[in-house]
Amino acid sequence: MKQKVTAVFDIGKTNKKFFLFDKDFKEVHKEYISFDEILDEDGHPTENLPALQKWLKEVFDRILKAEEFSVKAINFSTYGASFVHIDEDGKALTPLYNYTKEIDDKVVDDFYKKYGPELELTRTSGAPKSGLLNSGMQLYWLKHTKPEIFKKIKYSLHLPQYLSFIFTGIPLSEYTSIGCHTSLWNYETKDYQDWVYKEGINKILPPLVSTETSVNINYNGKRIKIGVGIHDSSSALLPYVRSVKKPFVLVSTGTWSIALNPFTDTPLTESDVTSGCINYMRINGKPVKSSRLFLGNEYKIQVTKLTEKYKVDKDYHKTVDFDFDVYSEIMKNFQHVFKWESFSDKNMPVKTSYSYSNFEQAYHHLMIELVQLQVQSINRIADTHKIDRLYIDGGFTDNDLYIKLLSHYLRGMKLRTTKASLGSALGAAISISDTKLNSKFLKENYALKKHVPFIISG
């Protein structure tokens, strides 16, 4: 008898992944591929959309013929800030413009001059000025710099919805793509921003539906439920939202450390905006207050310097565990000694200066300062006296100092680490499932681990 499965395409900037999950959301099949980027008309590298589309169809058609699986549903999780603009025949009119592509400052300045003040638009949309990383800006840019192409656009689809469209032929918009760093959505009015209507952009945005929406269609002779797709950051958050009953903060660590609070009911304040907070969006349209810190990038820079200074192996830092005595000694006369290169902070000195005799001491001091910044980032998006659960996933879950120091500085919170390599793919599968997740889901699927704070002074 064939095994009933849900299929998910999880499309990252580098790796394109395909998963099959069983009824308990256990992975039963996976495939990976990557494509060389192609160039757009300005010579900027971008996604090879034709190759991606061909691979999607080939993989799915092959899986449908497989003897061991019966695909009941399919969904799509992809990176955000990326539009595919289609004509009335459903054909892509432009390359998939890379969100790293720079655009003329004059276009951006003109936009904020017409529809600002910038601070107020950022506050109500939860999206800062960030070039094409703000996908609403791409629509404005296209209209005013490539009007002939813009006139031919029937619909502009965010990438997750375009992948769904490939299989259904039905153009739709959904909340998580519209609401994540786009300047398209107004979190106060719960509607598109005024500028979207004034520019006529609303006419090329397809009908807006819930992220949990699916379309039942006959595909190659089989009845399949096809999801509308989901923004990967919102997708990675979903398994936590569905299985944890009490309010929590999730910190996703890596090159960027992103603190997420899905339990905020109010739009951003001006103070939030000036301190760098932005909004992501839950699948039901509610805001997710978030704060970003370039933690992993700075960690890599500083550890490389320490490794060279103390002449230790480049991976030595991975072996250093928290030492209570070293911590206590540092905290006796604590001063900020590291000058950051990825960001600035009011406490940092004009240049890095310390006089430790070994790597372990300097590394402890580095981690104390970095974790203090992490704590500030978490406090920025949540009242940690009211929310007492903290989940950490990503690369820093294996860093003993990071976890022990964070547990100490936020000792009022119950800290848990998770391993979530399937995060966004699993979220996409869950979003189109009627299954209720129980409280043991993270323990069974995410290697959930509890951490108890040290009783330390300082």
Summary of the structure (lengths in Angstrom):
residues: 458
radius of gyration: 23.3
end to end distance: 61.9
largest distance: 72.6
contacts: 1496
relative contact order: 0.12
helix: 39%
strand: 22%
